[in-house]
Amino acid sequence: MRSTLISSIIAAIISTTPAHALESSMTAQSSLPPGELWNKIGDFCGMSTWDPAVERCDLSADGKQRTIHLFGGIGRVVAALEDWDDSNRSFGWKGISSPAPVSNYHARVSVVADGNTSVLKLTASYEAKGASDVEARRVIDDAFYRSLCLSGPMLCSDDQGLLIPAEAVEFDGLSLLTSRRVTLRGYLRRPDRPGPWPAVVLLHGCGGFPEALDQNWGARISSWGYVTLAVDSFGPRGLKNTCARPSAAADTALDAYQALKFLVRQEFVDPNRVIVLGFSQGGWLSLSSVERGPIEAAAENKFVAAAAVYPVCSAVKGPMTVATLILIGESDDWTPADACRKLAQGESELGLSRQNGHDSRIRLIVYPNAYHGFDLPNLRRPITYFGHHQEYNKQATDEASTAPGFSSFDV
């Protein structure tokens, strides 16, 4: 009887105990004061402004349920608000539906002060559903990492540190497809030494985030003795992401020259020493800015050189009108290195060759075992974005930073 009683108690405990709860948490520093960071992310649909995977967020009439649409049509995430604490800069929510293999999902985001800067904290508890605990936790951890570490104000890399904010500037822009005037924004940095200085125009990729580009490369290049201007091509046009629709980026094709026009008017810039440097889709735009054609020919001011990091070489025909440097990873499955080899050799994707058989103005460096995004410390944990592998490679980044013609831009 005693054995039967113990068995009954154990059975009762098993039947009433919930499934094993898993937990994920992450923190990321921001250069913004806590109030400013809270203003940026402190609404229930705020994730749409700082998560690069989110295309848009729809909020219910009562403001208590959100539907997040992910870029690339890979799914929707529906969640309900559980509590809101504006005074402590925190709110919590529960998951209703999601592509993630989890259930009973509850999460909280909060902003806390850290001196004059701030820290964003994201925590969640959940149960695995249709997957192992290890796989469920990996999915949620990766989602956290993408959300926090691929946005401008979040600094997730140990060696990135807190940076002095760049100067926010505005300048006249012009849309290529519509000829519509637009006021462009940018992030400007100057070296801490007497000028005038040479300058570099920085063009971001299809995911946007010019702040991250400024913090990663703008600060670095400025320390080499250059003025840097990281252009925000998307914000003023109401764009957020063109990874699934690259044709939308064509409207921004004149932005590099509009930035150049702004820079050469500044007394601290040497107007004869301005370079254009782009990354991924921005790399394509930097190359198209200096290839022989109507855009370059119509420009009043000219770039002295160009550089592109993992650019879309298949979209460029050439030849280049100035010395051009291309840096790309051998393992890149989004912007293949072979297309850049063909461009450097004077071949088009159709196999046609120019008269000289190669473009002598292009210097191509291919890094073995390097993927798309190899220069981004935030990708220490590899991710799959729009079906493509992205991963940080310190060796490739270090070699790129010291590559002949890159750190000195003597291309």
Summary of the structure (lengths in Angstrom):
residues: 411
radius of gyration: 24.2
end to end distance: 88.2
largest distance: 96.5
contacts: 1374
relative contact order: 0.09
helix: 29%
strand: 34%
